[in-house]
Amino acid sequence: MSDLFRMLRTAAHSLETQRYALDVTGQNIANVNTQGYVRRTIDFAEIPPQDPWSAGGGVDIAAVQAARAPLIEGRLRYEQVLSAHDSAIADHLEVVLGALGQPGASLDAALTRFYTTYGALASNPTSAPARQQVLVEAQALATAFRDISTQLQNARAAADQELRNTLTEINALAAELAELNAGISGSAGANVEALHDRQAVVLSRLSALADIDVIHRADGALDVAIGNGRALVVGDRHYDLTAAGTPPLGFANILTNGADVTTDITSEITGGRIGALLQIRDTTVPSYQQQLDQLAHGIVTDVNALTTSGFDLDGNAGLELFNPLAGVAGAAAGITVNAAVAGNVRRVVAAGTSASGNNDVARAIAALQDSAVSGGSARPVAAWGALVSRIATDARGAKDAAAVHDDVVQQLRTLRDQVSGVSIDEEAAMLMRFQRSYEANARFFQVADRALEQLMNLVS
Amino acid sequence: MATHPDPLIEKVERLCETLERIGDALVSVDADALLETEETLARLLATFDADSSQRVADSAALKERVLRARAALLRCRRLGSCFTSVAGARLRTRSGMMLYGPAGGFVEHGVSGASVKVAT
């Protein structure tokens, strides 16, 4: 009789085991679109016979495992840092590029009009309307320089503001990670896999924001370091990053107070979105500003040198058309028309001698548009074009690089999904088949490279 | 699909498309799609030497396509290199198998998909 009960118990337990397996499958299907969810697999184990007269106790569940791929996850994090960095650079440079205005309707137009009005003044050097027009265009040119300088400064300020917001985001993610660590260390059973899923999602978001180092603990928790190994998350503790405004512009430096010592780690962060924002704010846009300042300074220097060498309509020694600049730095933001000239059209300098009707200076200034600007090697409009082209090239380069990184991230995600949870043999077969398919194409890459090189020589 | 009247430009256009298809197949880890492109790529490249000595009327159009093809080739190499490094590391750690030998050549393993297929 007891054997009959044992058989019934075995059958019931086996059915219960299979029901659980179906539950897990259902959970896998239900969460197919859940971010971070990793497919669960079940390890079945035979229940051994208790005596020589028994075939066995049926089947039991030895373990439910999440099909994780830590190696691919690590590579994915690495690529996400690069992808986020280039995307942020591309996004910000697109905004900068848009702020510069359309070709023919921006600083290039103001420059052309300015020099053209001097050409008109040279045709009629005593004309009051022609002199007035020179002042109007000089004011317009100064305003155009100042506006573009402001736009570039705004781009830096926008990057700074986004940097501060990103720090808040990092702190929130670090806090969540610390909480997850506490949960993972202190829990056992099926729920821990759900915590690991969430941990992977948080880590993925964090790695897009900054270049981080991850150290896995034996209990499944993980520590995260930022910059040169600065603690961000250690077990169930997290160390907030703070933004500290620094003079002269009030832009934020990044501080950490790990181990109770506040350290400035701004220069240590180069990757991810934060690295990109720092690059935009502190390196890329300032280099554009410097180029714009150089152009503004060169134009002011050249024009003032000519006006101070000439004479106004009343035969007085010529004044500077633009107020002298202190130096190259800040020239575009500080360019203004000399009020003494702006208030009296007779003060506009057209003559190279005190003789009435002379137009030497007006002609010389009009001719400046065809000669290299002081301190540079290009004509004024071409120098402006070079700056716009440089920004466009930088933006395009960052966009292209981001697209490639996005492709790699997508490839790794697909690869992770394909290899997770399959047997070693199946995975090896899949990887090698794909590798051979790739090799079949890759052996032609060098030939393609040579052919494209030859064609490039044909057209360049 | 619109074709260009200049046969050389048309060929470069097709090379671009093929390289872009290879890139897409690498992104989606699709071995079948990769195998399909191999023959097209080989056939296209075989005709290039003869064509490249031709004069091109629309050099701007050719340049644009050559640059596009170069970008597509770079993308393929980048994706291929990423896959190779990840797959190589995974094979080594999971199964002890090597993808590339000491001389850098691909290591042939006698594994066929059908013989190792596991019924689950």
Contacts between the chains, C-beta under 8 A, distances in Angstrom:
chain1	res1	chain2	res2	distance
A	69	B	90	7.6
A	71	B	86	7.0
A	71	B	89	5.8
A	71	B	90	5.8
A	71	B	93	6.6
A	72	B	86	6.0
A	72	B	90	7.3
A	75	B	82	7.5
A	75	B	85	7.8
A	75	B	86	5.6
A	79	B	82	7.5
A	400	B	71	6.9
A	404	B	74	7.5
A	404	B	75	5.6
A	404	B	78	5.5
A	404	B	79	8.0
A	407	B	23	6.9
A	407	B	26	7.8
A	407	B	27	4.9
A	407	B	75	6.5
A	407	B	78	7.8
A	407	B	79	6.0
A	408	B	78	6.6
A	408	B	79	6.2
A	408	B	82	5.0
A	410	B	27	5.1
A	410	B	28	7.8
A	411	B	26	6.1
A	411	B	27	4.9
A	411	B	28	7.7
A	411	B	29	6.3
A	411	B	79	5.7
A	411	B	82	6.4
A	411	B	83	6.5
A	412	B	82	7.1
A	412	B	86	6.8
A	414	B	27	7.1
A	414	B	28	5.8
A	414	B	29	4.6
A	415	B	29	5.3
A	415	B	83	7.1
A	415	B	86	6.4
A	415	B	87	7.8
A	418	B	29	5.9
A	419	B	90	6.8
A	422	B	118	7.9
A	423	B	118	4.8
A	424	B	94	5.3
A	424	B	95	5.0
A	425	B	95	7.9
A	425	B	111	7.7
A	425	B	116	4.0
A	425	B	118	6.5
A	426	B	116	6.4
A	426	B	117	7.0
A	426	B	118	5.5
A	427	B	90	7.3
A	427	B	94	6.6
A	427	B	95	7.8
A	428	B	91	6.0
A	428	B	94	7.5
A	428	B	95	5.2
A	428	B	97	6.0
A	428	B	109	7.6
A	428	B	111	6.1
A	428	B	116	7.4
A	429	B	111	5.2
A	429	B	112	7.2
A	429	B	113	4.9
A	429	B	116	5.0
A	429	B	117	7.9
A	430	B	31	7.8
A	430	B	113	7.7
A	431	B	87	4.3
A	431	B	90	6.7
A	431	B	91	5.9
A	431	B	99	7.7
A	432	B	91	7.6
A	432	B	99	7.4
A	432	B	109	6.0
A	432	B	111	6.0
A	433	B	31	5.1
A	433	B	113	6.1
A	434	B	29	6.1
A	434	B	31	4.5
A	434	B	34	7.1
A	434	B	83	7.1
A	434	B	87	7.3
A	435	B	83	7.3
A	435	B	84	6.7
A	435	B	87	5.8
A	435	B	99	6.2
A	435	B	106	7.2
A	436	B	106	7.6
A	437	B	25	8.0
A	437	B	31	4.4
A	437	B	32	7.9
A	437	B	34	3.7
A	437	B	35	5.0
A	437	B	38	7.6
A	438	B	26	6.8
A	438	B	34	6.0
A	438	B	80	5.2
A	438	B	83	6.5
A	438	B	84	7.4
A	439	B	106	5.7
A	440	B	34	7.1
A	440	B	35	6.7
A	440	B	38	4.4
A	441	B	22	5.3
A	441	B	34	6.1
A	441	B	37	5.9
A	441	B	38	5.4
A	441	B	41	5.9
A	441	B	76	7.4
A	442	B	76	7.7
A	442	B	77	7.8
A	442	B	80	5.7
A	444	B	38	7.9
A	444	B	41	5.0
A	444	B	42	6.1
A	444	B	45	5.7
A	445	B	73	6.3
A	445	B	76	6.8
A	445	B	77	6.4
A	447	B	45	5.0
A	448	B	15	6.9
A	448	B	19	7.2
A	448	B	41	7.4
A	448	B	45	6.0
A	448	B	69	7.5
A	448	B	73	5.8
A	449	B	73	6.5
A	451	B	15	7.9
A	451	B	45	6.2
A	451	B	48	4.2
A	451	B	49	7.5
A	451	B	52	6.6
A	452	B	66	5.5
A	452	B	69	5.6
A	452	B	70	5.5
A	452	B	73	7.1
A	454	B	48	7.8
A	454	B	52	4.7
A	455	B	8	7.8
A	455	B	12	6.6
A	455	B	48	8.0
A	455	B	52	5.9
A	455	B	62	6.6
A	455	B	66	4.9
A	456	B	63	7.5
A	456	B	66	5.4
A	456	B	70	7.8
A	458	B	52	6.7
A	458	B	56	6.1
A	458	B	59	7.3
A	458	B	62	7.1
A	459	B	56	6.7
A	459	B	59	4.3
A	459	B	60	7.8
A	459	B	62	5.2
A	459	B	63	4.2
A	459	B	66	6.7
A	460	B	63	7.1
